[in-house]
């Protein structure tokens, strides 16, 4: 059994990690990942990212060869009304046909980008862990407000050329203590991919391209597939 598990781990690592050593891919779009984490009192925090999944996600993102912006925000807590943003930059290849001085400069630049990416991912993980460590005392969940704020972010001009993903970790129950219904509409951006994790409500957000996942394991498999297209 241990041998099988080890073999599967090697297979996954070879699938996720390009031989280019994090080299930039020419002609591919950068990626915007917008995360929403429901920490309202009415949502039981299950199927959260565990440390293994977070580390795997880190490996996937830093070896994709693309520029990636991660924007994350809580749902159901007014203390976290902003998006925390981190930017990962691609590492450009070293030209070993160039003179030694140029190679040294390129190597230094690549190491600088790798250190910057590591700090960005550390900031994302710290923000995520801070969010899930303290479930809100607010039982209300305003999914409509999150959708409005996410759309405002997504339509910022610097993200015009990005492949866009919205990832919602929530049971999908929109509840403000009144009769207002779910009006979560991402369909005005046809290229956007909506991913929901743990959604159990019969009401759905509107999107041209949407995917439902039972846990973050399914989402990670999906992202691996998307990044390797």
C-alpha positions in Angstrom: 0.0 0.0 0.0 2.8 2.4 0.9 4.5 1.6 -2.5 1.2 2.4 -4.3 0.8 5.7 -2.4 4.4 6.7 -3.2 4.0 5.9 -6.9 0.8 7.9 -7.1 2.5 10.9 -5.4 5.4 10.7 -7.9 2.9 10.6 -10.8 1.0 13.6 -9.5 4.2 15.5 -8.9 5.4 14.8 -12.5 2.0 15.9 -13.8 1.9 19.2 -11.8 5.6 20.2 -12.1 6.8 21.1 -15.6 10.4 20.2 -16.5 10.8 23.9 -17.4 11.3 24.7 -13.6 8.6 27.3 -13.4 9.4 28.8 -16.8 7.0 31.3 -18.3 4.7 30.0 -21.1 4.5 32.1 -24.2 1.1 32.8 -25.6 -1.1 31.8 -22.6 -3.4 34.0 -20.7 -2.7 35.0 -17.1 -5.2 33.7 -14.5 -7.4 35.4 -11.9 -8.6 33.2 -9.0 -11.3 34.9 -6.9 -12.0 32.9 -3.6 -15.0 33.4 -1.4 -15.0 31.6 2.0 -18.3 31.5 3.9 -17.6 31.9 7.6 -21.1 32.9 8.7 -22.5 31.2 11.8 -25.1 29.3 9.7 -22.4 27.6 7.6 -20.5 24.7 9.1 -16.9 24.9 8.0 -16.4 21.5 6.5 -14.1 20.4 3.6 -11.8 23.3 4.1 -8.3 23.4 2.6 -6.1 21.2 4.8 -2.3 21.7 4.9 -1.7 19.0 2.3 -4.2 20.6 -0.2 -2.8 24.1 0.4 0.8 22.8 -0.3 -0.4 21.0 -3.4 -2.2 24.1 -4.6 1.0 26.1 -4.0 3.0 23.7 -6.1 0.4 23.8 -8.9 0.3 27.6 -9.0 4.0 28.3 -8.8 4.8 25.8 -11.6 2.1 26.8 -14.0 4.4 29.2 -15.9 1.6 31.8 -15.9 1.0 35.1 -14.1 -1.6 34.4 -11.5 -3.5 36.8 -9.2 -5.3 35.4 -6.2 -8.1 37.5 -4.6 -9.7 36.1 -1.5 -12.4 37.4 0.8 -14.7 36.0 3.5 -18.5 35.8 3.1 -20.6 36.5 6.2 -18.3 38.7 8.2 -18.2 42.4 7.9 -14.7 42.5 9.4 -13.4 41.0 6.1 -15.2 43.1 3.5 -12.1 43.6 1.4 -10.3 41.2 -1.0 -6.8 40.2 -0.1 -4.7 40.1 -3.3 -1.5 38.3 -4.1 0.2 38.2 -7.5 2.4 35.3 -8.7 4.7 36.1 -11.6 6.1 33.6 -14.1 9.8 32.8 -14.1 11.5 33.4 -17.4 14.0 31.0 -18.8 17.7 31.5 -18.6 19.4 31.9 -22.0 22.5 29.6 -21.7 23.6 30.8 -25.1 24.1 34.3 -23.7 27.3 35.6 -22.2 28.0 34.7 -18.5 27.2 38.2 -17.2 23.7 38.0 -18.8 23.1 34.5 -17.4 24.0 35.6 -13.9 21.5 38.6 -14.2 18.8 36.2 -15.5 19.4 33.7 -12.7 19.2 36.5 -10.1 16.0 37.8 -11.6 14.5 34.3 -11.5 15.4 33.8 -7.9 13.9 37.1 -7.0 10.6 36.1 -8.7 10.6 32.8 -6.9 11.1 34.5 -3.5 8.4 37.0 -4.3 6.0 34.2 -5.2 6.8 32.3 -2.0 6.0 35.4 0.0 2.7 36.0 -1.9 1.6 32.4 -1.3 2.5 32.7 2.4 0.3 35.8 2.6 -2.6 33.9 1.0 -2.3 31.0 3.4 -2.1 33.3 6.4 -5.1 35.2 5.3 -7.0 31.9 4.7 -6.0 30.4 8.0 -7.0 33.6 9.8 -10.4 33.5 8.2 -11.3 30.0 9.0 -9.9 30.1 12.5 -12.6 32.4 13.7 -16.1 31.6 12.5 -18.3 34.7 12.5 -21.0 35.4 15.1 -23.1 36.8 12.3 -25.6 34.1 11.2 -26.5 36.0 8.0 -24.9 35.2 4.6 -25.0 37.8 1.9 -24.0 36.0 -1.2 -25.4 38.8 -3.4 -23.0 41.3 -1.9 -20.1 39.0 -2.5 -21.1 38.5 -6.1 -21.4 42.3 -6.6 -18.0 42.9 -5.1 -16.4 40.1 -7.0 -17.8 41.3 -10.3 -16.4 44.8 -9.6 -13.0 43.3 -9.0 -13.1 41.0 -12.0 -14.0 43.9 -14.3 -11.1 46.0 -13.3 -9.2 46.9 -16.5 -5.9 45.2 -15.6 -7.8 41.8 -15.6 -9.2 42.2 -19.1 -7.0 39.5 -20.6 -7.1 37.1 -17.7 -8.8 33.7 -17.5 -11.2 34.2 -14.7 -12.3 31.8 -12.0 -14.6 32.4 -9.0 -14.4 29.8 -6.3 -17.2 29.8 -3.6 -16.8 27.7 -0.5 -20.4 27.9 0.9 -23.6 25.9 1.3 -25.2 28.4 -1.0 -27.8 29.6 1.5 -28.4 33.3 1.0 -30.0 34.6 4.2 -30.3 38.2 5.4 -33.2 37.6 7.8 -35.8 39.0 5.3 -37.4 37.9 2.1 -34.6 38.9 -0.2 -33.6 36.0 -2.5 -30.4 34.9 -4.1 -29.5 37.2 -7.0 -25.9 36.0 -7.7 -25.3 36.6 -11.4 -21.9 36.1 -13.1 -23.4 35.4 -16.6 -22.6 38.9 -17.9 -19.0 37.6 -18.1 -19.2 34.6 -20.5 -15.6 33.6 -20.1 -15.8 33.3 -16.3 -15.8 29.8 -14.7 -17.8 29.5 -11.5 -16.7 26.8 -9.1 -18.7 26.0 -6.0 -17.4 23.8 -3.2 -20.0 22.2 -0.8 -23.0 24.0 -2.3 -26.2 22.3 -1.1 -28.9 24.9 -1.7 -31.4 24.4 -4.5 -30.9 28.1 -5.5 -27.9 28.6 -7.8 -25.8 31.5 -8.9 -26.1 32.3 -12.6 -23.1 31.6 -14.8 -22.4 30.5 -18.4 -19.8 28.0 -17.3 -20.2 26.5 -13.8 -18.8 23.5 -11.9 -19.8 22.0 -8.6 -17.4 20.1 -6.3 -18.1 18.2 -3.1 -14.7 19.1 -1.6 -11.5 21.0 -2.5 -10.0 17.7 -3.7 -12.2 17.9 -6.8 -11.5 21.6 -7.3 -7.7 21.0 -7.2 -8.0 18.2 -9.8 -10.0 20.6 -12.0 -7.4 23.4 -11.7 -4.6 21.0 -12.6 -6.5 20.0 -15.7 -7.2 23.7 -16.6 -3.6 24.8 -16.1 -2.2 21.9 -18.3 -4.4 22.7 -21.3 
